[in-house]
Amino acid sequence: MTTNTTMTIRLDPQLKAKLGRLADGTRRSRSFLAAEAVETYVDRELAIIEGIERGLADVEAGRTVSHEHAMASLRQVIDAAADNAA
């Protein structure tokens, strides 16, 4: 069984009304939808932070390529795709 906790947040009245309309339209509670939205936001933001941390670790370890090398590689892929399309 999952244990839940309560948290109070302040919403603009218009946002609360929108959430209410969404809850009515989906037959879900406002609380359920708000918790789902917070979870999605937190998961996305944590994934961004983790990606940045991985990138910084790559820089520290020297696992990088120059901008010029990256652009040259992309140009080769684009040119190859253009040749195949022709």
Steps between C-alpha positions, in 0.01 A plus 500: 500500500632844405533759771401853401567832661317830479648822366326834468567721198368837391340525158371791300118478503496465121741206513291337772192540280682345203611211718140456609381490140768245416403292804134506396586412141724209595300382801809531716545705814686829496736350753578204275565722199714744699710216643540352152608839362751555781644151451540554125665839556737371768599195294571719195703755696702227674573337163627835372723546805633144468576561131690816586695315768589223250612764252717673759654164592574439131671839477709428810598159359589646161222315317422788264546593137557845357217698347674482163526119516134466603384729219714316244344170609150646470575639156611153387176345623289772336692470172465120503124531563467751218694271265277204592184708446612604152 
